[in-house]
Amino acid sequence: MDIIKQGIKNKVGRGSTINLGIFQFNPRPDTPWLNWKRVRTAIQRLRENGVDIILLPELWATGPLQPGMPLPLNELDEIRQEAQTLSKSLGVLIIGTLPTPCTDGARHNLYNETHVFGLDRPHHPYRKINLFQPMAEHKLFNEGHTPAVLWTRTNGLEIGIGLMTCYDLRFPELARQLIFEGAHILAVSALWPTERLSQFKTLLSARATENQCFTAAANAWGDFKDTRFAGGSGVYGPSGKLIAAAPDSEAWISIGLDLGELDEIRRQFFTAHPPRHWAALTQGKICDLKSLKETASRRRRAGQRMVFTNGCFDIIHAGHVQYLETARRMGDFLVVGLNSDRSVSGIKGKGRPINNEWARARVLAGLQAVDYITVFDEPDPLKTIESLMPDVLVKGADWDEDHIIGAGIVKKNGGRVERVPFEYDISTTKIIRRILDPSKN
């Protein structure tokens, strides 16, 4: 098989070109060593042709995984070691995803994690955030939570590569965050089917256009049971134009990318900056119950799940932030029911709250994890819960489920109740005591 060489001349500045390689093939299930042999040959040939960075399809050593399939973890460990040894000996970076055992006590045993071989220093691992339910990925993998940009130096250049995996391509906010962090290239490892090939190409072009960056994708090509993977691997330039494409076959691609083209296009007009005017947006998160119910209804008609929690949130601390971030990951938007000043006084006693309800709501609104806040005046949030009927009701793990207000009606309505463990030994009461007596730690 010959290498398909495509490239753009270095028009902008000397030394701003990097050489990217892509291997498009069909990783077969139950044959990790055979898959590795094919990948190893491709890496060697691409490196001989001057490639600095090589992008592989999603789950390149195992092929698609399904519930109940055996997973040869020992073999994968050996393959990872060989890949690292090869990449270091050749001086090339290799990027692609592998199933990786979970060691953090999450629900499932695996993450779909991007591995980068050939680095001299550790990098923040990227675990696929958006799992594709039609392929039952949510039954195999834990979802990741943190976007990741790989920073490396090639030919004297510091290059930022934003890591994405297949279905992630449909989520422009993820790509946008990677660009905000400085990525020059969005690198996508994929198992994308033929029936949606036109969408694959459109999305790659769109992510490049809207972010004024390069997008590069390595997709599988070939049959797996009833699915045919599309191929369509290639690279799009910062204007959205296709600049390298694989044929409808197994293929090796080599392309030179001129990073100076990004600067040239962004000098004309610049769209890849973070949003501004956050103050007005965050203040708008504070709603009365009637308007919130209408807003929530519209979002749920669009297929989104509401998460609800409640509390006083008097002096915001790290425990609150961890708790709210965990709750937000359980659905599509998080509503916080905030005890009014009168409600807090009835629960906590004289002298509380420290901050009035407007101030507490305003601080909560500034937290990224919080989508909406509504204030309730009753001692507990039962009426608010009955009105909103959330899909997920969240409280701290110090509450027994049987004692969580609203748990029964939420479950009866088809929702679920989640209890969040606390990672920090901190509370508003402890903070107040320490302020009054600094000697108490």
C-alpha positions as CSV (number, residue, x, y, z in Angstrom):
1,M,0.0,0.0,0.0
2,D,1.4,3.4,-1.0
3,I,1.4,6.5,1.1
4,I,-0.9,9.2,-0.2
5,K,1.1,12.4,0.1
6,Q,-0.8,15.7,0.2
7,G,0.3,19.0,1.5
8,I,0.4,22.7,1.4
9,K,3.4,24.8,0.9
10,N,4.8,26.9,3.7
11,K,3.5,30.2,2.6
12,V,3.7,32.2,5.8
13,G,6.9,31.7,7.7
14,R,9.9,29.4,7.7
15,G,9.6,26.5,10.2
16,S,5.8,26.8,10.7
17,T,5.1,23.4,9.0
18,I,4.4,20.1,10.7
19,N,3.9,16.8,9.1
20,L,0.8,14.8,10.1
21,G,0.1,11.2,9.2
22,I,-3.2,9.3,9.4
23,F,-3.8,5.5,9.2
24,Q,-7.3,4.6,8.0
25,F,-8.0,0.9,8.5
26,N,-10.5,-1.5,10.0
27,P,-9.4,-2.6,13.5
28,R,-10.7,-6.2,13.9
29,P,-12.2,-7.4,17.2
30,D,-10.4,-10.2,19.1
31,T,-7.2,-9.6,17.2
32,P,-5.2,-6.9,19.2
33,W,-1.8,-8.3,18.1
34,L,-2.8,-8.4,14.5
35,N,-4.1,-4.8,14.7
36,W,-0.9,-3.7,16.4
37,K,1.2,-5.4,13.6
38,R,-0.7,-3.4,11.0
39,V,-0.4,-0.2,13.0
40,R,3.3,-0.7,13.6
41,T,3.9,-1.1,9.9
42,A,2.0,2.0,9.1
43,I,3.9,4.0,11.7
44,Q,7.3,2.9,10.4
45,R,6.4,3.7,6.8
46,L,4.9,7.1,7.7
47,R,7.9,8.0,9.8
48,E,10.2,7.1,6.9
49,N,8.3,9.7,4.9
50,G,9.0,12.4,7.5
51,V,5.7,12.4,9.5
52,D,6.0,13.8,13.0
53,I,2.5,13.0,14.4
54,I,0.4,10.0,13.6
55,L,-3.4,9.8,14.2
56,L,-5.2,6.4,14.5
57,P,-8.9,5.5,14.6
58,E,-10.9,5.0,17.8
59,L,-10.2,1.8,19.7
60,W,-7.5,0.9,17.1
61,A,-6.2,-2.2,19.0
62,T,-9.6,-3.8,19.8
63,G,-12.1,-2.5,17.2
64,P,-15.6,-1.7,18.5
65,L,-16.5,-3.1,21.9
66,Q,-19.9,-4.4,23.0
67,P,-21.3,-5.5,26.4
68,G,-20.2,-9.0,27.2
69,M,-17.2,-9.1,24.8
70,P,-14.0,-10.4,26.5
71,L,-11.3,-7.7,26.8
72,P,-7.6,-8.9,26.8
73,L,-6.2,-6.3,29.2
74,N,-2.9,-8.0,29.6
75,E,-2.3,-8.0,25.9
76,L,-3.3,-4.4,25.7
77,D,-0.8,-3.5,28.4
78,E,2.0,-5.2,26.3
79,I,0.9,-3.4,23.2
80,R,0.9,-0.1,25.0
81,Q,4.5,-0.8,26.1
82,E,5.6,-1.7,22.5
83,A,3.9,1.4,21.1
84,Q,5.7,3.6,23.6
85,T,9.1,2.0,22.8
86,L,8.5,2.3,19.0
87,S,7.4,5.9,19.2
88,K,10.4,6.9,21.3
89,S,12.9,5.0,19.1
90,L,11.4,6.7,15.9
91,G,10.9,10.1,17.4
92,V,7.2,10.3,16.4
93,L,4.0,11.0,18.4
94,I,1.2,8.4,18.1
95,I,-2.4,9.4,19.0
96,G,-5.4,7.1,19.3
97,T,-7.9,5.7,21.8
98,L,-7.7,2.5,23.8
99,P,-10.0,0.9,26.5
100,T,-8.3,1.7,29.8
101,P,-9.1,0.2,33.2
102,C,-10.8,2.5,35.7
103,T,-9.0,3.0,39.0
104,D,-11.1,5.8,40.5
105,G,-14.1,3.7,41.7
106,A,-16.5,4.9,38.9
107,R,-19.5,2.9,37.8
108,H,-18.0,0.9,35.0
109,N,-14.6,-0.7,34.7
110,L,-13.3,1.2,31.6
111,Y,-12.7,4.6,30.1
112,N,-12.3,5.2,26.3
113,E,-9.1,7.1,26.8
114,T,-6.8,8.8,24.2
115,H,-3.3,7.5,24.5
116,V,-0.3,9.6,23.3
117,F,2.9,7.6,22.8
118,G,6.3,9.3,22.3
119,L,6.0,12.1,24.8
120,D,8.9,13.0,27.1
121,R,6.5,14.2,29.8
122,P,3.1,13.1,31.1
123,H,0.0,14.8,29.7
124,H,-3.5,15.2,31.0
125,P,-5.4,12.1,29.8
126,Y,-8.5,12.6,27.7
127,R,-11.4,10.3,28.4
128,K,-14.2,10.4,25.9
129,I,-16.9,12.8,27.3
130,N,-19.8,12.1,24.9
131,L,-20.7,8.4,24.9
132,F,-22.8,7.2,21.9
133,Q,-25.7,5.3,23.4
134,P,-26.9,3.6,20.2
135,M,-23.6,1.6,20.3
136,A,-24.2,1.0,24.1
137,E,-21.0,2.9,25.0
138,H,-22.7,4.1,28.2
139,K,-22.9,0.4,29.3
140,L,-19.2,-0.1,28.8
141,F,-17.4,3.1,29.6
142,N,-17.5,5.8,32.2
143,E,-17.9,9.2,30.6
144,G,-15.0,11.6,30.9
145,H,-15.4,15.1,32.3
146,T,-12.3,17.1,31.3
147,P,-11.4,18.5,27.9
148,A,-7.7,18.1,27.1
149,V,-5.2,19.8,24.9
150,L,-1.9,17.9,24.1
151,W,1.0,20.3,24.1
152,T,4.2,19.2,22.3
153,R,7.1,20.6,20.4
154,T,7.8,19.5,16.8
155,N,10.4,21.1,14.6
156,G,10.9,23.8,17.2
157,L,7.2,24.7,17.3
158,E,5.0,24.4,20.3
159,I,1.8,22.8,19.0
160,G,-1.6,22.4,20.8
161,I,-3.6,19.4,19.7
162,G,-7.2,19.3,21.0
163,L,-8.2,15.7,21.6
164,M,-11.7,14.5,20.6
165,T,-13.3,11.1,20.0
166,C,-15.9,10.3,17.4
167,Y,-19.3,11.4,18.8
168,D,-17.6,14.3,20.5
169,L,-17.5,15.9,17.0
170,R,-21.2,16.7,17.3
171,F,-20.6,18.9,20.3
172,P,-19.3,22.3,19.2
173,E,-18.9,23.6,22.8
174,L,-16.2,20.9,23.4
175,A,-14.3,21.9,20.3
176,R,-14.7,25.6,21.3
177,Q,-13.2,25.0,24.8
178,L,-10.2,23.3,23.2
179,I,-9.6,26.3,21.0
180,F,-10.0,28.7,23.9
181,E,-7.1,26.8,25.5
182,G,-5.0,27.5,22.5
183,A,-5.3,24.3,20.3
184,H,-4.1,24.7,16.7
185,I,-5.5,21.3,15.6
186,L,-8.5,19.3,16.6
187,A,-7.6,15.6,16.3
188,V,-10.5,13.2,16.1
189,S,-10.2,9.4,16.4
190,A,-13.4,7.8,15.2
191,L,-15.5,4.8,14.5
192,W,-18.0,6.5,12.2
193,P,-20.5,4.6,10.1
194,T,-21.1,4.9,6.4
195,E,-24.7,6.0,6.6
196,R,-23.6,9.2,8.3
197,L,-20.5,9.9,6.3
198,S,-21.8,13.2,4.9
199,Q,-22.5,14.4,8.4
200,F,-18.9,13.4,9.4
201,K,-17.4,15.5,6.7
202,T,-19.8,18.4,7.3
203,L,-19.0,18.5,11.0
204,L,-15.2,18.3,10.4
205,S,-15.5,21.3,8.0
206,A,-17.8,23.2,10.4
207,R,-15.5,22.7,13.4
208,A,-12.6,24.0,11.3
209,T,-14.5,27.0,10.0
210,E,-16.1,28.2,13.2
211,N,-12.8,27.8,15.2
212,Q,-10.4,28.9,12.5
213,C,-8.3,25.8,13.1
214,F,-7.2,22.6,11.4
215,T,-9.3,19.5,12.0
216,A,-7.8,16.1,11.4
217,A,-9.7,12.8,11.6
218,A,-8.7,9.1,11.5
219,N,-11.7,7.0,11.0
220,A,-12.1,3.2,10.7
221,W,-12.9,1.7,7.3
222,G,-14.6,-1.6,6.7
223,D,-17.2,-3.9,8.1
224,F,-18.1,-4.9,11.7
225,K,-21.1,-7.2,12.0
226,D,-24.0,-5.1,10.6
227,T,-22.1,-1.8,10.6
228,R,-19.8,-0.5,7.8
229,F,-17.4,2.1,8.9
230,A,-17.1,5.0,6.5
231,G,-13.5,6.0,6.2
232,G,-13.5,9.6,5.1
233,S,-10.4,10.3,7.1
234,G,-8.7,13.6,6.2
235,V,-7.8,17.1,7.2
236,Y,-9.7,20.4,6.9
237,G,-8.0,23.8,6.9
238,P,-8.9,26.8,9.0
239,S,-11.2,28.1,6.2
240,G,-13.1,24.8,6.3
241,K,-11.7,23.6,3.0
242,L,-10.7,19.9,2.6
243,I,-7.0,19.8,2.1
244,A,-6.3,16.0,2.5
245,A,-8.6,13.1,2.0
246,A,-8.3,9.3,2.2
247,P,-9.7,7.1,-0.6
248,D,-12.5,4.6,0.0
249,S,-10.0,2.0,1.2
250,E,-7.4,1.2,3.8
251,A,-4.9,4.1,3.4
252,W,-1.9,5.9,4.8
253,I,-2.0,9.7,4.5
254,S,0.9,12.2,4.9
255,I,0.3,15.9,4.9
256,G,2.2,19.0,5.7
257,L,0.3,21.6,7.7
258,D,1.3,25.3,7.8
259,L,0.4,26.6,11.2
260,G,1.1,30.1,10.0
261,E,-2.1,29.8,8.0
262,L,-4.1,30.1,11.2
263,D,-2.5,33.5,12.0
264,E,-3.1,34.7,8.4
265,I,-6.8,33.8,8.5
266,R,-7.4,35.2,12.0
267,R,-5.7,38.5,11.1
268,Q,-8.6,39.0,8.6
269,F,-11.2,38.6,11.3
270,F,-11.2,36.6,14.5
271,T,-14.0,34.4,15.8
272,A,-12.2,32.0,18.1
273,H,-12.4,34.0,21.3
274,P,-14.3,33.1,24.5
275,P,-17.8,34.7,25.1
276,R,-17.9,38.0,26.8
277,H,-20.6,39.9,28.8
278,W,-21.0,37.0,31.3
279,A,-22.5,39.3,34.0
280,A,-25.8,39.8,32.3
281,L,-26.1,36.1,31.5
282,T,-25.3,34.8,35.0
283,Q,-27.8,37.2,36.7
284,G,-30.4,35.9,34.3
285,K,-30.1,32.5,35.9
286,I,-32.2,33.7,38.9
287,C,-35.9,32.9,38.1
288,D,-39.2,32.9,39.9
289,L,-40.8,29.5,40.0
290,K,-43.4,30.2,37.3
291,S,-41.0,31.4,34.6
292,L,-38.5,28.6,35.6
293,K,-41.2,26.0,35.1
294,E,-41.9,27.3,31.6
295,T,-38.2,27.4,30.7
296,A,-37.6,23.9,32.1
297,S,-40.6,22.6,30.2
298,R,-39.2,23.9,26.9
299,R,-35.8,22.3,27.6
300,R,-37.3,19.0,28.5
301,R,-39.4,19.0,25.3
302,A,-36.0,19.3,23.6
303,G,-35.0,16.0,25.3
304,Q,-33.0,17.4,28.2
305,R,-33.0,16.1,31.7
306,M,-33.4,18.4,34.7
307,V,-31.3,17.9,37.9
308,F,-32.5,19.5,41.1
309,T,-30.9,20.1,44.4
310,N,-31.5,22.6,47.2
311,G,-29.9,24.2,50.2
312,C,-29.0,27.4,52.0
313,F,-25.6,28.0,50.3
314,D,-24.9,30.8,52.8
315,I,-21.1,31.1,52.5
316,I,-20.0,29.3,49.3
317,H,-17.0,27.0,49.8
318,A,-15.1,24.2,48.1
319,G,-17.6,21.6,49.3
320,H,-20.5,23.4,47.7
321,V,-18.6,23.7,44.4
322,Q,-17.6,20.0,44.3
323,Y,-21.2,19.0,45.2
324,L,-22.8,21.2,42.5
325,E,-20.3,20.1,39.8
326,T,-21.1,16.5,40.6
327,A,-24.8,17.1,40.5
328,R,-24.6,19.0,37.1
329,R,-23.0,15.9,35.5
330,M,-26.1,13.9,36.2
331,G,-28.2,15.6,33.6
332,D,-28.4,18.5,31.1
333,F,-29.3,21.4,33.4
334,L,-29.1,22.0,37.1
335,V,-31.7,23.9,39.1
336,V,-30.9,25.0,42.6
337,G,-33.7,25.6,45.0
338,L,-32.4,28.2,47.4
339,N,-33.9,28.7,50.9
340,S,-35.2,32.2,51.4
341,D,-33.9,34.3,54.3
342,R,-36.9,33.4,56.4
343,S,-36.6,29.7,55.6
344,V,-32.9,29.7,56.6
345,S,-33.6,31.5,59.9
346,G,-36.3,28.9,60.7
347,I,-33.8,26.1,60.1
348,K,-30.5,27.6,61.3
349,G,-31.7,30.0,64.0
350,K,-31.1,33.6,64.9
351,G,-28.2,35.3,63.0
352,R,-28.5,33.2,59.9
353,P,-28.2,33.6,57.0
354,I,-25.0,35.6,56.9
355,N,-25.7,36.7,53.3
356,N,-29.2,37.6,52.2
357,E,-31.0,35.6,49.6
358,W,-30.3,38.0,46.7
359,A,-26.5,37.9,47.5
360,R,-26.5,34.1,47.8
361,A,-28.4,33.6,44.6
362,R,-26.1,36.0,42.8
363,V,-23.0,34.1,43.9
364,L,-24.6,30.8,42.9
365,A,-25.4,32.2,39.5
366,G,-21.7,32.9,38.9
367,L,-20.9,29.2,39.2
368,Q,-20.6,27.4,35.8
369,A,-22.2,24.3,37.1
370,V,-25.5,26.1,38.0
371,D,-28.0,26.8,35.3
372,Y,-31.0,28.2,37.2
373,I,-31.8,29.3,40.8
374,T,-35.2,29.8,42.3
375,V,-35.9,30.9,45.9
376,F,-38.5,29.1,48.0
377,D,-39.9,30.4,51.3
378,E,-41.1,27.2,52.9
379,P,-39.1,25.2,55.4
380,D,-38.4,22.5,52.7
381,P,-38.5,22.4,48.9
382,L,-41.4,19.9,48.5
383,K,-43.7,22.3,46.8
384,T,-40.9,23.4,44.4
385,I,-40.1,19.8,43.6
386,E,-43.7,18.9,43.0
387,S,-44.0,21.9,40.6
388,L,-40.8,21.2,38.7
389,M,-40.8,17.4,38.9
390,P,-37.1,16.9,38.2
391,D,-35.6,13.9,36.4
392,V,-32.8,13.6,39.0
393,L,-33.1,14.7,42.6
394,V,-29.7,15.2,44.3
395,K,-28.8,15.5,48.0
396,G,-25.6,14.9,50.0
397,A,-24.6,11.4,51.0
398,D,-25.3,12.3,54.6
399,W,-29.0,12.0,53.9
400,D,-30.7,8.6,53.9
401,E,-32.8,8.3,50.7
402,D,-35.9,7.6,52.7
403,H,-35.5,11.0,54.4
404,I,-34.8,13.1,51.3
405,I,-37.7,15.5,50.7
406,G,-39.4,14.8,47.4
407,A,-37.6,11.4,46.8
408,G,-40.9,9.4,46.7
409,I,-42.7,11.6,44.2
410,V,-39.6,11.9,41.9
411,K,-39.2,8.1,41.8
412,K,-42.9,7.6,41.3
413,N,-42.8,9.9,38.3
414,G,-39.9,7.9,36.7
415,G,-37.0,10.0,38.0
416,R,-34.2,8.9,40.2
417,V,-32.5,10.1,43.4
418,E,-28.7,10.5,43.7
419,R,-26.6,11.0,46.9
420,V,-23.3,12.8,46.5
421,P,-20.4,12.0,48.9
422,F,-18.5,15.0,50.3
423,E,-14.8,15.3,49.4
424,Y,-14.1,18.2,51.8
425,D,-14.6,18.4,55.5
426,I,-15.9,22.0,55.5
427,S,-19.2,23.8,56.2
428,T,-20.6,27.3,56.6
429,T,-20.9,26.6,60.3
430,K,-17.2,25.7,60.6
431,I,-16.2,28.8,58.6
432,I,-18.2,31.0,61.0
433,R,-16.6,29.4,64.0
434,R,-13.2,29.9,62.6
435,I,-13.9,33.6,61.8
436,L,-15.1,34.1,65.4
437,D,-12.1,32.3,66.8
438,P,-9.1,32.0,64.4
439,S,-7.3,29.7,66.8
440,K,-9.7,27.0,65.9
441,N,-8.6,25.2,62.8
